[in-house]
Amino acid sequence: MKRVLGALLVLALAGCGGGHGSVNSSTLVQARVKDAVSLDPAVATDGLSLNVSIEVMRGLLKFKPGSFDVEGALAKDWHAGDGGKTWIFNLRPDLKFSDGTAVDAAAVKFNFDRWREPKNPYAGTQPFSYYISMFGGQPGIIKDVSVLSPSSVKFTLTTPFGPFLRDLAMPSFAIGSPAAIKADPQKFAQQPVGYGPYTVAEWVHDDHITLKANPGYTDAKPAYQTVVIRDIPDQATSVLELQKGSIDGLSDPRPEDAKSLAAVGALHVYQQPANNVAYLALNLERKPFGDLRVRQAMAYALDLHAIVQDLYGKGAQVADTWVPVGMDGSAAPVQAYPHDVVKAKALLAAAGFPHGFSTELYYGTAPRPYLPEPQRIAEAIQAQLKQAGINVTLSPFEWAVYLQKIKNGEHPMCLIGWTGDNGDADNFLYTLLDRDSAVKGAAQNYSFWRDPAFHALMIEGQRTVDESKRKALYERAVAIVHADVPAIPIVHTTVPVVWKTSVSGYVPNADTIIYYELMHPAETK
């Protein structure tokens, strides 16, 4: 039935021409499946939130569109000293936050102190999960941030730190207006104030976010003065909205929809690079997952090739390692565990479960780039594990609730994934698997695995600036993870996004960020 519906939609779209852009050519409308959680990028850990906040706030550095090459954003230049333990950033002159206050060194210090200091009066009650996981806790490796002049700020680190510049370019470390944060941190999370091409004009939760062009943005002026990001949980509805011409684009379509939409002349399906991993995390603090034999049995019981072939689209491949192909660590001499139910049962019997056991799988209901159809993928895992005698109860949750539950470690198992932020293996391995990320309430290591040898390699990788040495370290780390199976990587996949051909300037990014300010109406012939 789904394939027939897809064919009918293709014919309908082809017949109507798919529209010719938004009714108002200065407005861009994009649909996605779920709302943001928080627009304070220091608090958010999900792409649905960060992909909006990046258009409102920028950090010292940013990535060049289409790459992970670092360039200045608020900073015009920077240099290191003391063997990489100090960094001085010189700010661009005369920049203003959208509330009219100055973008200066004091503002940079204010933001970093807010994140670094657990007792900072403006920290609020939300954990700064990204800061904790990227910089090793609070205060972590950033020992001090000092103002040298209104336009110059100095960072003092406890040690040289290889990923430092790439980390600073991540959306999570965008600089907000101190005046806005001091006035009302809760309001700031709903309507952040920074320096970026857009401002948040309206956020109607679970319906839409409206962005308006920031008149104080001094870089390239956006052609689209208004961007409306609509939340349409039912993707069949999104496809129909494309047909009617009421939306201009759709992010994260289901694989079968992406295939159908690619045949429509008025639409273009772009593929964002495979910079992600979907995985099954096993909570080692919940029985029986503290037993290595049980974790290995889980890996052998899963038929990853069947999951990828049946439930993913173009560009998907079984994940042999935790990091995408081409990234440091991906050349480690390991392969995904082969599907072997007999071996899985033998391992379970050796662990004291000759008749298997029962457990629970948490998953979020919102489709994600690495989990386009989470319920179907969860059901496939359930069915495959049952063949080995493992009875799984599925527990779906709304996205924001789900994230909080797994951060607190309430799950026995969870189906989750990650889209890389900065092109560095540290962003996958340290963030998702290191003991520093296994802090209840702020965890991003949902297995709560705390291996000392792995941790030592993570710290050495961070303190090493020689790329060949870092590559070897991460290959050793990947081998440790593969052997100890705290979680099971499933797939790396390209991510489709659909735009009308009447929209130009879209640049596919590996971190799935959409730079609306680069987009513009296509020239008509």
Secondary structure, DSSP 4 states (H G I P E B T S, - for coil): -HHHHHHHHHHHHHHHTT-SS-SSTTEEEEEESS--S-S-TTT--SHHHHHHHTTT---SEEEPTTS--EEESSEEEEEEEGGGTEEEEEEPTT-B-TTS-B--HHHHHHHHHHHH-TT-TT--SS--HHHHHHHTSSSTTEEEEEEEETTEEEEEESS--TTHHHHHTSGGGPPBPHHHHHH-HHHHHHS--BSSSEEEEEEETTTEEEEEE-TT--SSPPS-SEEEEEE-S-HHHHHHHHHHTS-SEEES--HHHHHHHTT-TTEEEEEE---EEEEEEE-TTSTTTTSHHHHHHHHHH--HHHHHHHH--TT-EE-SSSS-TTSTTTTSS--PPP--HHHHHHHHHHTT-TT-EEEEEEEESS-BTTBSSHHHHHHHHHHHHHHTTEEEEEEEE-HHHHHHHHHTT--SEEEEEEE-SSS-HHHHHHHHHSGGG--TTT-S-TT----HHHHHHHHHHHH---HHHHHHHHHHHHHHHHHH-SEEEEEE--EEEEEETTEE-----TT----GGG-EEPPP-
